[in-house]
Amino acid sequence: MPKIRVLVVDDAVVMRKMITEVIARDPQIEVVGTAANGRIALQKIPQVNPDLITLDVEMPEMDGLETLREIRKVYPKLPVIMFSTLTAKGASTTLDALTLGATDYVTKPANVGSISEGILRLETDLVPKIKAHCRHLRVEGPPGEHTQFISKLKPAALPPRKTTRPVEIVCIGTSTGGPNALAEVFKQFPADFPVPIVIVQHMPPMFTALLAERLTATSPVKFQEGRPGQVIAPGNGYIAPGGKHMEVKREGLRTILQLHEGPPENSCRPAVDVLFRSVVAAYGPAALGVILTGMGQDGLRGCQHLREQNGQVIAQDEKSSVVWGMPGCVVQAGLADSVVPLDRVCNEITRRVKDSRLARAA
């Protein structure tokens, strides 16, 4: 099989060497060129014909955002993974890049003790994303973690669907491609939505707070990063902070958020499974779960718990997903009540919430 061809664009010699070394360790990927800024990168693309580009955000002469704009004019489908810093500025620029059409992002290794540690971090963060975004090249190898998990998971022994309980909360899980997917889902959401929305988006600290601000700016729904002890309210959205698990807990007639730094699940913190388990414990069949685009299997167990308690699950379809890992696991395990393209997720959520509440009124 042909190798995945990668063009590495970064003004720092050390980063170019680190990325090149990481890629050289994998027999399925190769670096076919490097560039120190965007202008050189644009000249090299037709010369080396890459399958994917890694693109630094901050560069002289032509920065990452300007370069991305030019790439998208000529190569609208070419996967581009942005490299950003773990700073407020880096987070803001990364969200700008995703809006402009970047496929994904990786944060540069920070606070690592040596180059070898930095390389290990890149192996964990970068290589799986390169392969995930080049699935069309039919990369061979052992099954992914989520595939192995599905093979061990017996078909869900779900109870017969009873009369649907009125939905009292919507819980959403997403990862790769999630920021743009969430923006699409909520841009035409009703301002008087009758239940709270809790969300896990796999992102580092600082990124999630900015994401909440941006979703609020483009949606009738008010979003915020979840705070410990916060009482959740209908029509509001709460995003789990990067680096912390978020759970919901009933306290009398109100529901509050709890945050903690427990062990990662599915290599994630925050984890969708952690949030969904708490939602099931607090709401049982009155919960509606939604799994959007993302790598891996996070959310699969949570959806199984939800369906076992007669809750409802919506999954994004494969065609509209940037990566059909998380929703694909849920669909293949037989846990989804409906599988819909991204542009229908909003209507599907609002319809199910409305229908469940009309059924109660009847």
Sequence and secondary structure as in RCSB ss.txt:
>XXXX:A:sequence
MPKIRVLVVDDAVVMRKMITEVIARDPQIEVVGTAANGRIALQKIPQVNPDLITLDVEMPEMDGLETLREIRKVY
PKLPVIMFSTLTAKGASTTLDALTLGATDYVTKPANVGSISEGILRLETDLVPKIKAHCRHLRVEGPPGEHTQFI
SKLKPAALPPRKTTRPVEIVCIGTSTGGPNALAEVFKQFPADFPVPIVIVQHMPPMFTALLAERLTATSPVKFQE
GRPGQVIAPGNGYIAPGGKHMEVKREGLRTILQLHEGPPENSCRPAVDVLFRSVVAAYGPAALGVILTGMGQDGL
RGCQHLREQNGQVIAQDEKSSVVWGMPGCVVQAGLADSVVPLDRVCNEITRRVKDSRLARAA
>XXXX:A:secstr
   EEEEEE S HHHHHHHHHHHHTSTTEEEEEEESSHHHHHHHHHHH  SEEEEESS SSS HHHHHHHHHHH 
TTS EEEEE SSHHHHHHHHHHHHHT  EEEE   S SSHHHHHHHHHHHTHHHHHHTTGGG   SS  HHHHHH
HHS         S     EEEEEE TTHHHHHHHHHTT  TT SS EEEEE   TTHHHHHHHHHHHHSSSEEEE
  TT B  TTEEEE  TTSEEEEEEETTEEEEEEE    BTTBSS HHHHHHHHHHHHGGGEEEEE SBSS TTH
HHHHHHHHTT EEEEE TTT SSBSHHHHHHHTT  SEEE GGGHHHHHHHHHHHHHHHHH 
